[in-house]
Amino acid sequence: MEYLILLILIAITFLCLISTVLYLLVHVGIFGNITVSVGKPVIQNVCIGYKTYNGSYKNCGANFSAAFTLFPQLQSIGIYYENPYNCTKDPTYELDYAVGLILAEGDQKPDPKVVKTLEKEGYKMTELPAIEYAVQAKFPLVFDVCSVIGSWRVYPILTNFINKKRLSAHPYIEIYTPGTIHYLAPLSKQSDFFVPGVSYKPDNYVS
């Protein structure tokens, strides 16, 4: 009898463990559907503080963390000047990109104290224009690892959508808001999303 009870307890524990793992996998977006659409992007006419980098996409995380640590209450932004999908196929692929923080949107003005601190840390300031349409998708942001899972899942689907419809959509942008990573690729004013110090290179998006 005691042996039977022990087996039942082990079975219940195992089922609880499996259920927890499956819940976490669903919660972090492993099994969720990725919906790509064309519409008005989540940001419009923003002022950002940024740094530019060149290197492997897999190393971007440390640069996001450095910016986020300075002002965790602000939304993070990444702009990629080559197709990040190339990096999911080849981890050694290097790209030009910018990482930083959104300081103000619309008619808002950035906090002078925030600007001063960022400038001391080597960040530059620029504005990104408002646009009517962008190719976009989103992914849940529950844990830090979601940014890795999101890039692995979203960029192939986003790239396929753009190529299939033969759209001129670039550069690729990531916006980190509470609970969600927004992925978008502008359909107009693309050159205005190339921050000072980065040359306009639209041909890098041809797959």
N, CA, C and O of each residue as an XYZ file, in Angstrom:
828
protein
N       0.823     -1.211      0.000
C       0.000      0.000      0.000
C       0.860      1.265      0.000
O       0.624      2.210     -0.752
N       1.873      1.239      0.884
C       2.763      2.396      0.950
C       3.510      2.586     -0.367
O       3.750      3.715     -0.796
N       3.874      1.478     -1.003
C       4.565      1.534     -2.294
C       3.668      2.145     -3.358
O       4.133      2.933     -4.181
N       2.384      1.791     -3.350
C       1.422      2.331     -4.312
C       1.244      3.836     -4.109
O       1.210      4.598     -5.075
N       1.132      4.256     -2.858
C       0.996      5.688     -2.553
C       2.220      6.454     -3.027
O       2.097      7.556     -3.561
N       3.415      5.872     -2.832
C       4.650      6.511     -3.271
C       4.662      6.687     -4.788
O       5.055      7.735     -5.300
N       4.223      5.636     -5.505
C       4.166      5.725     -6.968
C       3.195      6.810     -7.424
O       3.467      7.538     -8.378
N       2.059      6.909     -6.734
C       1.072      7.938     -7.082
C       1.639      9.333     -6.852
O       1.449     10.230     -7.673
N       2.334      9.513     -5.736
C       2.942     10.816     -5.430
C       4.008     11.183     -6.458
O       4.108     12.338     -6.872
N       4.807     10.192     -6.867
C       5.839     10.432     -7.884
C       5.190     10.818     -9.207
O       5.653     11.731     -9.891
N       4.107     10.114     -9.566
C       3.407     10.408    -10.818
C       2.815     11.812    -10.801
O       2.897     12.536    -11.793
N       2.218     12.197     -9.672
C       1.631     13.532     -9.546
C       2.711     14.608     -9.645
O       2.531     15.631    -10.306
N       3.832     14.355     -8.977
C       4.946     15.319     -9.027
C       5.476     15.464    -10.444
O       5.780     16.567    -10.900
N       5.585     14.319    -11.142
C       6.077     14.347    -12.527
C       5.122     15.125    -13.426
O       5.561     15.932    -14.245
N       3.822     14.888    -13.278
C       2.827     15.601    -14.081
C       2.847     17.101    -13.794
O       2.712     17.915    -14.707
N       3.015     17.460    -12.530
C       3.100     18.886    -12.156
C       4.325     19.535    -12.784
O       4.276     20.676    -13.245
N       5.440     18.777    -12.794
C       6.675     19.298    -13.379
C       6.503     19.516    -14.878
O       6.890     20.559    -15.405
N       5.917     18.525    -15.567
C       5.690     18.640    -17.011
C       4.759     19.806    -17.313
O       4.991     20.565    -18.254
N       3.705     19.948    -16.514
C       2.750     21.041    -16.725
C       3.410     22.392    -16.538
O       3.137     23.333    -17.283
N       4.287     22.488    -15.535
C       4.991     23.752    -15.287
C       5.914     24.109    -16.435
O       5.975     25.262    -16.860
N       6.643     23.098    -16.942
C       7.559     23.333    -18.062
C       6.787     23.770    -19.298
O       7.187     24.713    -19.981
N       5.677     23.085    -19.591
C       4.870     23.439    -20.756
C       4.291     24.848    -20.610
O       4.246     25.604    -21.581
N       3.854     25.195    -19.420
C       3.316     26.536    -19.178
C       4.371     27.596    -19.431
O       4.095     28.617    -20.061
N       5.591     27.356    -18.936
C       6.671     28.322    -19.124
C       7.035     28.455    -20.603
O       7.284     29.559    -21.087
N       7.067     27.322    -21.322
C       7.397     27.367    -22.750
C       6.363     28.172    -23.524
O       6.714     28.942    -24.418
N       5.087     27.995    -23.185
C       4.029     28.776    -23.836
C       4.134     30.235    -23.428
O       3.968     31.130    -24.256
N       4.409     30.473    -22.152
C       4.455     31.828    -21.604
C       5.575     32.660    -22.223
O       5.418     33.866    -22.412
N       6.700     32.027    -22.537
C       7.826     32.771    -23.119
C       7.777     32.812    -24.640
O       8.691     33.340    -25.273
N       6.717     32.259    -25.235
C       6.515     32.424    -26.666
C       7.050     31.315    -27.553
O       7.094     31.473    -28.773
N       7.455     30.205    -26.972
C       7.998     29.110    -27.784
C       6.960     28.583    -28.765
O       7.278     28.301    -29.921
N       5.715     28.448    -28.304
C       4.677     27.826    -29.121
C       3.642     28.812    -29.660
O       2.751     28.412    -30.410
N       3.738     30.066    -29.301
C       2.742     31.039    -29.741
C       2.854     31.367    -31.223
O       3.919     31.215    -31.821
N       1.753     31.815    -31.808
C       1.754     32.237    -33.212
C       2.411     33.605    -33.359
O       2.232     34.483    -32.515
N       3.164     33.778    -34.426
C       3.770     35.069    -34.750
C       2.938     35.694    -35.875
O       2.881     35.163    -36.984
N       2.306     36.811    -35.581
C       1.474     37.494    -36.567
C       2.213     38.714    -37.099
O       2.610     39.595    -36.336
N       2.390     38.755    -38.408
C       3.041     39.898    -39.061
C       1.970     40.712    -39.781
O       1.103     40.150    -40.450
N       2.031     42.022    -39.645
C       1.036     42.880    -40.275
C       1.691     44.177    -40.729
O       2.841     44.460    -40.394
N       0.944     44.953    -41.491
C       1.372     46.283    -41.895
C       0.435     47.286    -41.227
O      -0.784     47.186    -41.362
N       1.001     48.241    -40.514
C       0.174     49.212    -39.816
C       1.003     50.317    -39.215
O       2.202     50.423    -39.474
N       0.355     51.147    -38.405
C       1.036     52.257    -37.755
C       1.908     51.729    -36.626
O       1.423     50.983    -35.776
N       3.174     52.098    -36.598
C       4.082     51.536    -35.587
C       3.793     52.048    -34.186
O       3.091     53.041    -33.994
N       4.355     51.344    -33.217
C       4.099     51.644    -31.816
C       4.742     52.955    -31.377
O       4.321     53.536    -30.376
N       5.756     53.435    -32.102
C       6.399     54.710    -31.769
C       6.220     55.696    -32.915
O       6.136     55.308    -34.080
N       6.164     56.977    -32.565
C       6.006     58.034    -33.560
C       6.840     59.246    -33.142
O       6.654     59.796    -32.056
N       7.757     59.649    -34.014
C       8.530     60.867    -33.782
C       9.179     60.878    -32.397
O       8.757     61.614    -31.506
N      10.198     60.060    -32.235
C      10.828     59.916    -30.926
C      12.237     60.494    -30.912
O      12.922     60.547    -31.934
N      12.642     60.919    -29.737
C      14.029     61.326    -29.482
C      14.697     60.174    -28.750
O      14.164     59.670    -27.762
N      15.861     59.757    -29.229
C      16.557     58.643    -28.594
C      17.991     59.029    -28.231
O      18.597     59.898    -28.858
N      18.506     58.371    -27.220
C      19.925     58.407    -26.910
C      20.501     57.069    -27.321
O      19.954     56.028    -26.956
N      21.590     57.069    -28.068
C      22.056     55.821    -28.670
C      23.578     55.750    -28.745
O      24.279     56.757    -28.644
N      24.056     54.534    -28.924
C      25.443     54.255    -29.299
C      25.413     53.327    -30.506
O      24.508     52.502    -30.638
N      26.398     53.460    -31.383
C      26.484     52.567    -32.538
C      27.544     51.500    -32.280
O      28.526     51.725    -31.573
N      27.311     50.327    -32.879
C      28.198     49.194    -32.683
C      28.351     48.432    -33.995
O      27.578     48.616    -34.935
N      29.359     47.579    -34.034
C      29.535     46.632    -35.128
C      29.966     45.313    -34.521
O      30.917     45.249    -33.742
N      29.244     44.251    -34.893
C      29.607     42.953    -34.348
C      28.488     41.953    -34.519
O      27.528     42.196    -35.251
N      28.614     40.831    -33.844
C      27.633     39.759    -33.944
C      26.347     40.143    -33.237
O      26.371     40.769    -32.178
N      25.226     39.763    -33.828
C      23.927     40.052    -33.232
C      23.795     39.420    -31.856
O      23.117     39.961    -30.983
N      24.450     38.263    -31.657
C      24.314     37.559    -30.381
C      24.934     38.340    -29.218
O      24.652     38.054    -28.055
N      25.783     39.330    -29.537
C      26.425     40.124    -28.486
C      25.686     41.419    -28.168
O      26.154     42.219    -27.358
N      24.539     41.628    -28.799
C      23.794     42.869    -28.582
C      23.260     42.991    -27.156
O      23.084     44.097    -26.644
N      23.005     41.856    -26.524
C      22.365     41.856    -25.212
C      23.100     42.692    -24.172
O      22.469     43.403    -23.389
N      24.420     42.612    -24.159
C      25.199     43.368    -23.184
C      25.039     44.872    -23.381
O      25.046     45.633    -22.413
N      24.894     45.297    -24.637
C      24.731     46.724    -24.925
C      23.342     47.214    -24.529
O      23.185     48.347    -24.074
N      22.340     46.362    -24.700
C      21.004     46.688    -24.207
C      21.016     46.819    -22.689
O      20.426     47.744    -22.132
N      21.689     45.892    -22.030
C      21.748     45.900    -20.559
C      22.435     47.159    -20.045
O      22.017     47.735    -19.041
N      23.497     47.585    -20.740
C      24.231     48.783    -20.318
C      23.341     50.018    -20.364
O      23.384     50.853    -19.461
N      22.530     50.134    -21.420
C      21.624     51.277    -21.536
C      20.486     51.176    -20.528
O      20.141     52.158    -19.870
N      19.913     49.996    -20.411
C      18.779     49.788    -19.503
C      19.161     50.066    -18.060
O      18.366     50.620    -17.301
N      20.374     49.684    -17.676
C      20.821     49.878    -16.297
C      20.861     51.358    -15.920
O      20.631     51.710    -14.764
N      21.150     52.217    -16.885
C      21.227     53.658    -16.600
C      19.861     54.233    -16.248
O      19.733     54.990    -15.285
N      18.837     53.875    -17.027
C      17.487     54.394    -16.803
C      16.467     53.293    -17.105
O      15.881     53.269    -18.188
N      16.255     52.385    -16.152
C      15.363     51.239    -16.392
C      13.901     51.615    -16.629
O      13.120     50.794    -17.112
N      13.530     52.844    -16.294
C      12.144     53.267    -16.513
C      11.873     53.643    -17.968
O      10.717     53.813    -18.358
N      12.927     53.774    -18.772
C      12.765     54.162    -20.175
C      12.707     52.928    -21.074
O      13.249     51.874    -20.742
N      12.041     53.081    -22.213
C      11.963     51.992    -23.184
C      13.278     51.882    -23.947
O      13.880     52.888    -24.322
N      13.713     50.646    -24.171
C      14.938     50.398    -24.930
C      14.617     50.266    -26.407
O      13.513     49.873    -26.783
N      15.600     50.602    -27.248
C      15.424     50.507    -28.691
C      16.700     49.984    -29.335
O      17.805     50.351    -28.935
N      16.539     49.130    -30.329
C      17.662     48.652    -31.128
C      17.325     48.821    -32.599
O      16.205     48.536    -33.022
N      18.294     49.285    -33.379
C      18.103     49.487    -34.818
C      19.206     48.714    -35.532
O      20.389     48.918    -35.258
N      18.818     47.821    -36.452
C      19.771     46.937    -37.109
C      19.873     47.283    -38.586
O      18.873     47.305    -39.303
N      21.100     47.555    -39.031
C      21.328     48.066    -40.379
C      21.732     46.983    -41.383
O      22.067     47.279    -42.530
N      21.696     45.756    -40.943
C      21.686     44.600    -41.821
C      20.583     43.695    -41.298
O      20.127     43.848    -40.165
N      20.163     42.766    -42.116
C      19.059     41.886    -41.730
C      19.492     40.950    -40.600
O      20.386     40.129    -40.807
N      18.889     41.045    -39.415
C      19.277     40.157    -38.316
C      19.041     38.683    -38.619
O      19.634     37.819    -37.974
N      18.186     38.385    -39.588
C      17.949     36.992    -39.956
C      19.238     36.331    -40.434
O      19.440     35.134    -40.235
N      20.115     37.126    -41.073
C      21.415     36.581    -41.494
C      22.205     36.068    -40.305
O      22.979     35.117    -40.417
N      21.996     36.718    -39.153
C      22.732     36.327    -37.948
C      22.156     35.058    -37.333
O      22.877     34.295    -36.691
N      20.849     34.830    -37.527
C      20.276     33.586    -37.018
C      20.758     32.400    -37.837
O      20.792     31.275    -37.339
N      21.133     32.643    -39.094
C      21.656     31.577    -39.947
C      23.167     31.408    -39.762
O      23.698     30.307    -39.904
N      23.850     32.509    -39.445
C      25.308     32.476    -39.285
C      25.688     33.307    -38.058
O      25.754     34.533    -38.152
N      25.938     32.668    -36.907
C      26.234     33.381    -35.664
C      27.468     34.284    -35.741
O      27.616     35.190    -34.921
N      28.357     34.048    -36.715
C      29.568     34.865    -36.831
C      29.332     36.116    -37.686
O      30.214     36.967    -37.798
N      28.150     36.226    -38.285
C      27.839     37.361    -39.159
C      27.853     38.654    -38.339
O      27.225     38.730    -37.283
N      28.568     39.666    -38.826
C      28.664     40.943    -38.121
C      27.799     41.986    -38.814
O      27.686     42.006    -40.040
N      27.188     42.853    -38.006
C      26.317     43.881    -38.553
C      26.520     45.191    -37.825
O      27.015     45.228    -36.698
N      26.126     46.276    -38.495
C      26.098     47.592    -37.862
C      24.752     47.764    -37.182
O      23.715     47.419    -37.747
N      24.771     48.299    -35.970
C      23.512     48.511    -35.264
C      23.658     49.613    -34.223
O      24.767     49.988    -33.842
N      22.521     50.119    -33.775
C      22.482     51.139    -32.730
C      21.593     50.642    -31.600
O      20.562     50.016    -31.845
N      21.988     50.920    -30.376
C      21.215     50.531    -29.200
C      21.112     51.732    -28.274
O      22.082     52.466    -28.082
N      19.938     51.924    -27.705
C      19.795     53.051    -26.793
C      18.453     53.081    -26.096
O      17.820     52.047    -25.883
N      18.030     54.282    -25.744
C      16.810     54.491    -24.974
C      15.933     55.541    -25.641
O      16.435     56.486    -26.250
N      14.627     55.371    -25.524
C      13.679     56.372    -26.018
C      13.500     57.423    -24.927
O      13.040     57.113    -23.829
N      13.863     58.658    -25.231
C      13.854     59.734    -24.245
C      12.565     60.535    -24.261
O      12.145     61.048    -23.224
N      11.927     60.651    -25.425
C      10.696     61.433    -25.537
C       9.992     61.053    -26.818
O      10.616     60.560    -27.757
N       8.685     61.282    -26.857
C       7.899     60.962    -28.041
C       6.925     62.096    -28.329
O       6.400     62.728    -27.413
N       6.690     62.343    -29.615
C       5.753     63.395    -30.012
C       6.254     64.771    -29.624
O       7.379     65.144    -29.957
N       5.420     65.530    -28.919
C       5.768     66.897    -28.505
C       6.537     66.939    -27.194
O       6.912     68.016    -26.732
N       6.772     65.792    -26.597
C       7.500     65.757    -25.338
C       8.961     66.177    -25.536
O       9.523     66.035    -26.622
N       9.548     66.688    -24.480
C      10.959     67.052    -24.487
C      11.717     66.112    -23.561
O      11.219     65.782    -22.485
N      12.899     65.676    -23.951
C      13.676     64.787    -23.078
C      14.122     65.499    -21.812
O      14.358     66.707    -21.812
N      14.233     64.747    -20.755
C      14.699     65.277    -19.474
C      16.162     65.687    -19.610
O      17.004     64.851    -19.942
N      16.486     66.975    -19.357
C      17.877     67.439    -19.494
C      18.864     66.649    -18.635
O      20.007     66.438    -19.040
N      18.427     66.212    -17.453
C      19.314     65.443    -16.582
C      19.636     64.080    -17.191
O      20.760     63.587    -17.089
N      18.629     63.483    -17.825
C      18.841     62.201    -18.484
C      19.801     62.366    -19.657
O      20.716     61.564    -19.846
N      19.577     63.417    -20.438
C      20.444     63.696    -21.591
C      21.887     63.908    -21.136
O      22.818     63.384    -21.747
N      22.067     64.665    -20.077
C      23.416     64.957    -19.574
C      24.123     63.683    -19.125
O      25.305     63.487    -19.405
N      23.391     62.822    -18.429
C      23.973     61.567    -17.966
C      24.366     60.675    -19.136
O      25.448     60.087    -19.144
N      23.479     60.577    -20.126
C      23.764     59.736    -21.281
C      24.964     60.258    -22.068
O      25.801     59.480    -22.527
N      25.042     61.570    -22.219
C      26.177     62.155    -22.936
C      27.494     61.850    -22.220
O      28.511     61.601    -22.868
N      27.474     61.870    -20.897
C      28.676     61.527    -20.136
C      29.085     60.077    -20.369
O      30.265     59.732    -20.296
N      28.097     59.236    -20.648
C      28.361     57.816    -20.882
C      28.678     57.522    -22.343
O      28.865     56.365    -22.721
N      28.737     58.570    -23.164
C      29.116     58.384    -24.563
C      27.964     58.202    -25.531
O      28.178     57.861    -26.695
N      26.737     58.426    -25.061
C      25.577     58.295    -25.947
C      25.352     59.594    -26.722
O      25.639     60.686    -26.231
N      24.839     59.452    -27.931
C      24.479     60.596    -28.757
C      22.958     60.700    -28.845
O      22.247     59.728    -28.585
N      22.463     61.882    -29.212
C      21.028     62.101    -29.306
C      20.621     62.327    -30.764
O      21.338     62.966    -31.533
N      19.463     61.791    -31.120
C      18.913     62.049    -32.447
C      17.408     61.827    -32.393
O      16.874     61.349    -31.391
N      16.729     62.179    -33.484
C      15.288     61.985    -33.582
C      14.962     61.010    -34.713
O      15.623     61.004    -35.752
N      13.946     60.196    -34.498
C      13.429     59.294    -35.518
C      12.036     59.786    -35.915
O      11.249     60.158    -35.044
N      11.718     59.794    -37.203
C      10.489     60.436    -37.668
C       9.231     59.602    -37.413
O       9.298     58.400    -37.157
N       8.091     60.276    -37.490
C       6.806     59.587    -37.485
C       6.548     59.023    -38.875
O       6.841     59.676    -39.877
N       6.001     57.817    -38.940
C       5.642     57.211    -40.218
C       4.256     56.599    -40.105
O       3.784     56.293    -39.009
N       3.616     56.426    -41.240
C       2.261     55.892    -41.247
C       2.242     54.366    -41.218
O       1.373     53.760    -40.591
N       3.211     53.750    -41.902
C       3.157     52.295    -42.043
C       4.520     51.650    -41.820
O       5.564     52.191    -42.185
N       4.464     50.476    -41.207
C       5.652     49.646    -41.028
C       5.206     48.195    -40.995
O       4.085     47.886    -40.589
N       6.086     47.315    -41.424
C       5.852     45.886    -41.223
C       6.191     45.595    -39.768
O       7.253     45.992    -39.288
N       5.309     44.915    -39.070
C       5.529     44.771    -37.638
C       5.035     43.442    -37.081
O       4.169     42.784    -37.657
N       5.608     43.072    -35.952
C       5.219     41.882    -35.211
C       5.564     42.138    -33.750
O       6.263     43.101    -33.433
N       5.082     41.290    -32.872
C       5.424     41.448    -31.458
C       5.605     40.084    -30.803
O       5.158     39.056    -31.313
N       6.280     40.114    -29.649
C       6.634     38.883    -28.961
C       6.601     39.153    -27.456
O       6.983     40.238    -27.019
N       6.149     38.177    -26.655
C       6.076     38.409    -25.203
C       7.452     38.619    -24.577
O       8.426     37.967    -24.954
N       7.516     39.531    -23.622
C       8.749     39.797    -22.881
C       8.488     39.483    -21.412
O       8.017     40.327    -20.650
N       8.805     38.250    -21.038
C       8.568     37.786    -19.676
C       9.880     37.692    -18.907
O       9.990     38.135    -17.763
N      10.878     37.097    -19.576
C      12.218     36.975    -19.012
C      13.218     37.526    -20.028
O      12.872     37.743    -21.189
N      14.452     37.748    -19.589
C      15.489     38.257    -20.493
C      15.687     37.335    -21.697
O      15.978     37.798    -22.800
N      15.530     36.040    -21.480
C      15.758     35.076    -22.563
C      14.737     35.246    -23.688
O      14.946     34.742    -24.792
N      13.641     35.947    -23.422
C      12.624     36.156    -24.453
C      13.176     36.935    -25.640
O      12.711     36.751    -26.765
N      14.153     37.797    -25.410
C      14.730     38.549    -26.522
C      15.472     37.619    -27.477
O      15.477     37.844    -28.687
N      16.098     36.575    -26.935
C      16.799     35.597    -27.770
C      15.791     34.727    -28.515
O      15.912     34.502    -29.719
N      14.798     34.246    -27.777
C      13.764     33.411    -28.401
C      13.002     34.211    -29.453
O      12.675     33.695    -30.521
N      12.722     35.486    -29.138
C      11.989     36.332    -30.065
C      12.715     36.516    -31.383
O      12.107     36.402    -32.447
N      14.007     36.800    -31.327
C      14.774     36.985    -32.561
C      14.828     35.696    -33.373
O      14.759     35.727    -34.602
N      14.950     34.569    -32.684
C      14.997     33.266    -33.349
C      13.681     32.951    -34.041
O      13.674     32.347    -35.114
N      12.559     33.357    -33.435
C      11.246     33.042    -33.991
C      10.728     34.116    -34.946
O      10.135     33.788    -35.974
N      10.943     35.394    -34.625
C      10.288     36.475    -35.370
C      10.994     36.811    -36.676
O      10.335     36.951    -37.706
N      12.316     36.944    -36.662
C      13.005     37.466    -37.845
C      12.849     36.613    -39.099
O      12.700     37.177    -40.183
N      12.876     35.282    -39.011
C      12.629     34.505    -40.238
C      11.232     34.762    -40.816
O      11.072     34.862    -42.032
N      10.229     34.868    -39.949
C       8.852     35.096    -40.402
C       8.702     36.508    -40.952
O       8.048     36.709    -41.975
N       9.304     37.487    -40.280
C       9.242     38.875    -40.733
C       9.930     39.034    -42.091
O       9.419     39.715    -42.981
N      11.084     38.403    -42.235
C      11.828     38.470    -43.494
C      11.063     37.813    -44.633
O      11.008     38.343    -45.743
N      10.476     36.661    -44.354
C       9.700     35.960    -45.369
C       8.494     36.790    -45.824
O       8.173     36.818    -47.012
N       7.836     37.458    -44.893
C       6.690     38.317    -45.213
C       7.110     39.452    -46.139
O       6.440     39.739    -47.131
N       8.233     40.095    -45.803
C       8.725     41.226    -46.603
C       9.137     40.771    -48.003
O       8.808     41.419    -48.997
N       9.857     39.653    -48.072
C      10.308     39.147    -49.369
C       9.142     38.674    -50.230
O       9.109     38.925    -51.435
N       8.189     37.990    -49.607
C       7.056     37.445    -50.356
C       6.212     38.551    -50.975
O       5.723     38.416    -52.096
N       6.044     39.650    -50.235
C       5.244     40.763    -50.737
C       6.090     41.810    -51.464
O       5.583     42.834    -51.919
N       7.398     41.525    -51.561
C       8.332     42.386    -52.294
C       8.261     43.836    -51.788
O       8.108     44.777    -52.567
N       8.374     43.983    -50.480
C       8.294     45.294    -49.848
C       9.682     45.885    -49.633
O      10.653     45.157    -49.433
N       9.763     47.190    -49.675
C      10.986     47.895    -49.283
C      10.809     48.318    -47.831
O      10.298     49.401    -47.544
N      11.236     47.453    -46.928
C      11.030     47.669    -45.496
C      12.351     47.491    -44.765
O      12.893     46.387    -44.717
N      12.859     48.550    -44.210
C      14.132     48.528    -43.483
C      14.332     49.884    -42.818
O      13.652     50.845    -43.176
N      15.240     49.984    -41.869
C      15.966     48.918    -41.158
C      15.042     48.188    -40.185
O      13.887     48.576    -40.010
N      15.549     47.139    -39.557
C      14.766     46.413    -38.560
C      14.965     47.066    -37.192
O      16.083     47.392    -36.795
N      13.846     47.246    -36.486
C      13.878     47.960    -35.207
C      13.207     47.112    -34.133
O      12.178     46.482    -34.376
N      13.797     47.107    -32.956
C      13.190     46.447    -31.797
C      12.879     47.495    -30.738
O      13.734     48.311    -30.392
N      11.652     47.472    -30.223
C      11.235     48.360    -29.147
C      10.830     47.490    -27.957
O       9.984     46.605    -28.084
N      11.439     47.749    -26.807
C      11.145     46.969    -25.611
C      10.225     47.758    -24.687
O      10.642     48.736    -24.066
N       8.962     47.320    -24.603
C       7.991     47.927    -23.703
C       7.652     46.906    -22.617
O       7.953     45.725    -22.787
N       7.042     47.318    -21.518
C       6.730     46.352    -20.458
C       5.882     45.186    -20.976
O       4.742     45.377    -21.401
N       6.442     43.996    -20.936
C       5.718     42.804    -21.323
C       5.752     42.443    -22.796
O       5.287     41.369    -23.176
N       6.300     43.327    -23.644
C       6.251     43.072    -25.083
C       7.491     43.595    -25.790
O       7.983     44.681    -25.483
N       7.997     42.803    -26.752
C       9.013     43.275    -27.687
C       8.315     43.554    -29.009
O       7.669     42.667    -29.568
N       8.436     44.768    -29.511
C       7.853     45.141    -30.791
C       8.946     45.121    -31.857
O      10.005     45.725    -31.684
N       8.683     44.430    -32.949
C       9.597     44.370    -34.087
C       8.949     45.131    -35.240
O       7.780     44.908    -35.553
N       9.699     46.020    -35.868
C       9.111     46.750    -36.987
C      10.170     47.106    -38.019
O      11.357     47.222    -37.715
N       9.699     47.276    -39.249
C      10.554     47.679    -40.364
C       9.808     48.759    -41.139
O       8.795     48.460    -41.772
N      10.280     50.009    -41.110
C       9.575     51.127    -41.755
C       9.404     50.924    -43.259
O      10.274     50.371    -43.933
N       8.266     51.383    -43.762
C       7.982     51.326    -45.196
C       8.180     52.676    -45.870
O       7.959     52.806    -47.074
N       8.590     53.675    -45.110
C       8.882     54.997    -45.676
C       9.915     55.690    -44.800
O      10.132     55.313    -43.648
N      10.548     56.715    -45.370
C      11.552     57.512    -44.638
C      12.664     56.642    -44.063
O      13.210     56.946    -43.003
N      12.998     55.557    -44.766
C      13.992     54.624    -44.213
C      15.330     55.276    -43.903
O      15.967     54.948    -42.902
N      15.759     56.196    -44.755
C      17.070     56.813    -44.538
C      17.108     57.612    -43.243
O      18.178     57.797    -42.664
N      15.941     58.094    -42.777
C      15.889     58.879    -41.538
C      16.081     58.021    -40.298
O      16.272     58.547    -39.201
N      16.031     56.702    -40.463
C      16.251     55.807    -39.331
C      17.708     55.350    -39.233
O      18.076     54.595    -38.332
N      18.523     55.817    -40.169
C      19.961     55.576    -40.085
C      20.566     56.714    -39.275
O      20.682     57.836    -39.768
N      20.948     56.430    -38.045
C      21.423     57.465    -37.138
C      22.737     58.045    -37.641
O      23.457     57.386    -38.392
N      23.059     59.275    -37.236
C      24.333     59.866    -37.641
C      25.511     58.942    -37.322
O      25.634     58.406    -36.220
N      26.362     58.782    -38.322
C      27.515     57.903    -38.167
C      27.345     56.562    -38.856
O      28.294     55.783    -38.948
N      26.120     56.282    -39.348
C      25.855     55.040    -40.068
C      25.408     55.385    -41.479
O      24.460     56.150    -41.657
N      26.071     54.837    -42.476
C      25.736     55.119    -43.867
C      24.472     54.382    -44.291
O      24.197     53.278    -43.820
N      23.720     54.993    -45.170
C      22.480     54.392    -45.667
C      22.814     53.247    -46.626
O      23.463     53.458    -47.651
N      22.359     52.016    -46.281
C      22.708     50.847    -47.067
C      21.491     49.942    -47.267
O      21.424     48.861    -46.682
N      20.533     50.370    -48.083
C      19.313     49.561    -48.233
C      19.532     48.220    -48.881
O      18.749     47.298    -48.650
N      20.586     48.071    -49.700
C      20.795     46.806    -50.407
C      21.163     45.678    -49.471
O      21.144     44.518    -49.882
N      21.505     45.981    -48.197
C      21.852     44.934    -47.264
C      20.644     44.101    -46.831
O      20.796     43.105    -46.123
N      19.461     44.503    -47.250
C      18.263     43.779    -46.842
C      17.813     42.777    -47.894
O      16.841     42.051    -47.688
N      18.511     42.737    -49.013
C      18.161     41.769    -50.044
C      18.624     40.384    -49.592
O      19.803     40.188    -49.299
N      17.702     39.429    -49.537
C      18.040     38.074    -49.058
C      18.549     37.223    -50.213
O      18.885     36.055    -50.018
